[in-house]
Amino acid sequence: MKLTTAGESHGKALVAIVEGLPAHLHIDVEKINVALGLRQSGFGRGGRQKIERDQVEILTGVRNEETLGSPVTLCIYNKDFANWESCMSALACDEEKMQAKRLTKVRPGHADLTGVIKFEQTDARNILERASARETAIRVAAGEVYRQYLLSLGVEIGGYVKEVCGVKDGGMYAFNDLARAKTTELGMLDSEAETKAKERIAQLKKEGDTAGGVVEIRVKGLKSGFGSMMTYAEKLDARLAQGLMSIQAVKGVEIGDGFAVGGVSGKCVHDEIAYDNEKGFYRTTNRAGGIEGGMSNGEEIVLRVAMKPIPTLMKGLQTVEYITKEKTVAASERSDVCAIFALEIIAEAVVAQVLADVVAERLGGDTMAQVAERYRLLP
Ligand SMILES: Cc1cc2nc3c(=O)[nH]c(=O)nc-3n(C[C@H](O)[C@H](O)[C@H](O)COP(=O)(O)O)c2cc1C
């Protein structure tokens, strides 16, 4: 499977081309739109989310709600483009409008400064339009297609928000509890922690400051043996970490007990192996988070992802004007105070993409029936 995304934040549209899907996968467009709506919600979001109401349009590869086996093109039109056309069009733009939208007070924590130097630009807009997390909308749309592929094999993905700027949800939850997180304002399962986290975000907003957090993503139903220890590039843990680290503002990925393994001895880390006539081989604990030797081991996959606080602060950070080199305050456009709920949705989409990729690699298949049969035959 191959995914290519394209599109600028205030351009006409975001586009994804998904290659490698077998024929006869049922595509539920409404479910894609529900995921897009969730990505735009959550306590602490900024004004842009009120302008856009993301809806996907499928341009190619699907007929009568079924994939054809050809590349699937997904498209989300940016409603805000109507306000930006004169300075974001592919055709000749209005010089005055371009000047008005030019950004030279480069923002710390963003791609602005390094991007203008690297690509020899005099307007950081030519950098930020692509660096923006608006790109994640189309990744969520593609992720939902991959999720539908995985679901047809019985592989489910869920998750919740574990921490917001120091306020922790310390609960231990069964996979079936996770769906409830999508019905809360911040994606936390412990309502007391969520109330505290909302107060924290509201306070930070008043102070012109921002928040990040940690989300936990879990995968249920993936059989053992996906990914491989044969080459470094095939390792499932490495591929998941790469996918998750590619999300804007993600600064850490843990698998299973993650960083905590460095602080304890071996008997507190490794999962002992047992056998049961019904279950077959299984682990008595799951500290490894379902991956050993770069392969799924049949236990739940457990991942945690850390997001840094949003880098645009309304009480602007100090910077330097790119052209004059004078000390100034960073530019600030409409911005989120906290986007951790959205990150949880995006992280699930990225995990779906990586897993669909490893499943397709191992099983191949021209049709969904072939993929399902090959999956069924695996131990
Ligand atoms: C869902 C989501 C929403 C975001 N919203 C904003 C925002 O409103 N303002 C902002 O400055 N950064 C926002 N970011 C973070 C920036 O996109 C990101 O920090 C920046 O592109 C630099 O990339 P890096 O943090 O990966 O180095 C958001 C990130 C995500 C995942």
Ligand as a Chemical Component Dictionary entry (heavy atoms), coordinates in Angstrom:
data_LIG
# 
_chem_comp.id                   LIG 
_chem_comp.type                 NON-POLYMER 
_chem_comp.pdbx_formal_charge   0 
_chem_comp.three_letter_code    LIG 
# 
loop_
_chem_comp_atom.comp_id 
_chem_comp_atom.atom_id 
_chem_comp_atom.alt_atom_id 
_chem_comp_atom.type_symbol 
_chem_comp_atom.charge 
_chem_comp_atom.model_Cartn_x 
_chem_comp_atom.model_Cartn_y 
_chem_comp_atom.model_Cartn_z 
_chem_comp_atom.pdbx_ordinal 
LIG C1  C1  C 0 -4.113 18.495 15.453 1  
LIG C2  C2  C 0 -3.038 19.519 15.524 2  
LIG C3  C3  C 0 -3.382 20.860 15.581 3  
LIG C4  C4  C 0 -2.407 21.827 15.649 4  
LIG N1  N1  N 0 -2.795 23.138 15.731 5  
LIG C5  C5  C 0 -1.853 24.104 15.802 6  
LIG C6  C6  C 0 -2.243 25.474 15.900 7  
LIG O1  O1  O 0 -3.427 25.816 15.925 8  
LIG N2  N2  N 0 -1.245 26.404 15.995 9  
LIG C7  C7  C 0 0.068  26.060 15.996 10 
LIG O2  O2  O 0 0.907  26.921 16.099 11 
LIG N3  N3  N 0 0.464  24.758 15.904 12 
LIG C8  C8  C 0 -0.464 23.773 15.801 13 
LIG N4  N4  N 0 -0.074 22.462 15.716 14 
LIG C9  C9  C 0 1.371  22.107 15.815 15 
LIG C10 C10 C 0 2.172  22.456 14.582 16 
LIG O3  O3  O 0 1.566  22.013 13.385 17 
LIG C11 C11 C 0 3.588  21.860 14.686 18 
LIG O4  O4  O 0 4.084  22.029 15.970 19 
LIG C12 C12 C 0 4.494  22.560 13.701 20 
LIG O5  O5  O 0 4.057  22.257 12.388 21 
LIG C13 C13 C 0 5.976  22.175 13.843 22 
LIG O6  O6  O 0 6.174  20.800 13.712 23 
LIG P1  P1  P 0 6.877  19.941 14.870 24 
LIG O7  O7  O 0 6.214  20.347 16.139 25 
LIG O8  O8  O 0 6.556  18.518 14.505 26 
LIG O9  O9  O 0 8.318  20.255 14.870 27 
LIG C14 C14 C 0 -1.036 21.461 15.644 28 
LIG C15 C15 C 0 -0.686 20.109 15.562 29 
LIG C16 C16 C 0 -1.669 19.134 15.516 30 
LIG C17 C17 C 0 -1.279 17.691 15.433 31 
# 
loop_
_chem_comp_bond.comp_id 
_chem_comp_bond.atom_id_1 
_chem_comp_bond.atom_id_2 
_chem_comp_bond.value_order 
_chem_comp_bond.pdbx_ordinal 
LIG C1  C2  SING 1  
LIG C2  C3  SING 2  
LIG C2  C16 DOUB 3  
LIG C3  C4  DOUB 4  
LIG C4  N1  SING 5  
LIG C4  C14 SING 6  
LIG N1  C5  DOUB 7  
LIG C5  C6  SING 8  
LIG C5  C8  SING 9  
LIG C6  O1  DOUB 10 
LIG C6  N2  SING 11 
LIG N2  C7  SING 12 
LIG C7  O2  DOUB 13 
LIG C7  N3  SING 14 
LIG N3  C8  DOUB 15 
LIG C8  N4  SING 16 
LIG N4  C9  SING 17 
LIG N4  C14 SING 18 
LIG C9  C10 SING 19 
LIG C10 O3  SING 20 
LIG C10 C11 SING 21 
LIG C11 O4  SING 22 
LIG C11 C12 SING 23 
LIG C12 O5  SING 24 
LIG C12 C13 SING 25 
LIG C13 O6  SING 26 
LIG O6  P1  SING 27 
LIG P1  O7  DOUB 28 
LIG P1  O8  SING 29 
LIG P1  O9  SING 30 
LIG C14 C15 DOUB 31 
LIG C15 C16 SING 32 
LIG C16 C17 SING 33 
# 
